[in-house]
């Protein structure tokens, strides 16, 4: 398993990728209604002063409000159904005759768009919580600078002691190797005699 700093870097990279993907989705599949209407064009959204402050219903996107207003006006008029666009043989599925493949895809329905927004937001929150957890388990978090310095000095002392033990064991290993070579030499002389 990777150390905490490597995991933290991986999570930060993943978070940046999620931000990029989220912005890409939001800019590609939104309903294309302008946030601020151009001057001289009446706004489809009600003015803030006209909105009730105790409303529990979610706000409706401007494109839906405009289409709902247009649908109410045209409700009395007889409309003929519009035939679906035809697909040319040999083209990609979903490609429509005469449609430019470089155009952006159709916006998602408001319900789908809102559900995907919530899912993307939830994923960002989960990744952010993972990052917070990794930061919280980093050694030294919650300790003052003086405590960290004291801990470092203590670890340095322990490291010096362990290094002395290692050197002593290496010397002992050399002595034992020499004794083993002497024993093996005596055994080989005893078995085979002087030649």
N, C-alpha and C positions, 0 to 999 in steps of 0.2 A: 504494500500500500504506500502511496506517495506521502511525503511529509505534508504538514498543514499548509506551509507557504505555497507548495506546488498546487495543492487542492484549491487554495484561495485564488491563485492566478488563473486556474482553469475555470473556476466559477465566475470570475470577473470577465474572462473572455466570452463565456457563454452568455452572461448578462448583456454584454455589448452586442452580441449576435442577436439576442432576443429583442433588444431595443431596435436594432436595424430592421429586423423582420416585422416587428410590430408597426413601426413607422411606414414600412413598405406596404403592409396590408391596409393600414388606415388611409394612406394616400391613394391607393389603387381602388379600393372597393367602397369608398364613401359615396354619398348620394349627390355629390357635386353641387350642393347648394352653397352659395357664397355666405361666408360668415357675416360680412357687412355688405348690404346691397349697394350697388352703384348709386351715385347721386341722381335724384330725379325719378327713381323707380321706387314705388311704394313697397315697403317691406311686407313679406308674407307672414312674418312672425309678429305677434302682438307686442306692443310697446310694454316695457317693464311696468310702467305706472298702471296699465290696464289689466295686468295679470293679478289674479287673486293670490294672496300670500299664503293661504291655507290649503292650496290645492294638493291633492295626493296623487294625481295622475302625472305620469312622466311627460316631459316636453315632447312635442311632435316635430320631426324634422320639417323644414320649410318646404321641401319638395312634396311631401305627403300632404301638408296642409294646402298647398296650391292645387295638387291634383284632386283632393277631396272637394275643394271649392269649385273646381272646373267640372267635376263629376256631378255635383249637386245641380249646377246650372244646366248641364246637358241631360239630366235625368228625364226631363219631359220630352226631349228630342229623340227620334228614332235613330239608332246607330247601327250600321252594318258591321258585322264582325270582320276583323282584319285577318287575312290569311297569314299563316306563319311563313317566315322566309324559307326559301328552298336551298338545299345544299347541292353543290355541284359534285358529280361523281369524280372520285380521285382526290378530293380535297380532304383536309383534316376534319375529324369529327368536331362538330361545334362551329366550324367555319361556315359563314353564310356567303351566298353569291354576291359579289361586288363589295364585300367587306374588306377593309384594309387590315392585314394581319398585325400591323404596328399599333392599331388603336387599343386603348385600354379596355379591359373587359367590362361587362355591364356591372353596375353597382349591386351589392347584395341587398336583399330585402331588409327593411329596418329591423325586423325581429332577428334575422340571421346576423346582421351586422352587430347588433347590441349583444347577442350571445357570444359572438366571437371576440368582441371587445372585452367582455367580462372574463372570458377564458384567457386571453392574452394578458390581461391585468393580473389575474390570479397566478399565472406562470411567472410573471415578473416579481410578484410579491414572494412567491415560494423561493425563487432564486436569491432574492435579497435576504430572506431569512436564513438560507443556507450560508450566505456570506457572513451575516452577523454571527451565526453560531461558530463558524470557523475562526472569526476574529476573537470571539469570547474565549476560545480554548487555546489561543496562542500563549506560549509561556511568557510570564511577566505581565500579562494584562491584570490590572488591579493592584499591582505592586508599585511602590514609589521607586524613584530613581536610586535612592540610597539602599533600599532593600535589594534591588536588582544588582547593584554593585557588590553588596555583601555576598549575595548568592554566587556571583561570578568569582569572587576571591575564594570562597569556600570550594567551588568546583575546581579552581586552579590548584588548590592545595591537594584535593583528592586526586587530581590528575597527576601531580608530581609524585605522590605516594604510589600510585598504580604504576607509573613509569619506573620507579625504583624497584618495585616488585618484579616487573617484566625483565629488567636488566639482570636482577639476581637470578631469576629463573633461567634466563639465557645462559648465564655463567654455569649454573648447575647442570644444564643440559650439555654444555661442552665437556664438563668433567665426567658426566655419566657416559657420554659418547666415547671419550678416551678410555674409560674403564672397560666399556663393552668391547672396544677394539682390542684391548689387551687380553680380555677373556677369550674372545674369538681367536686371537692369534695363538694363545696357549692351547686351546682345544685343537686347532688345526695342526699344531706341532705334535700334540699328544696323539692324535689319530694317525697322522701320516708319517710321523717320525722325522728325523733329519734327512733330508735328501740333498 
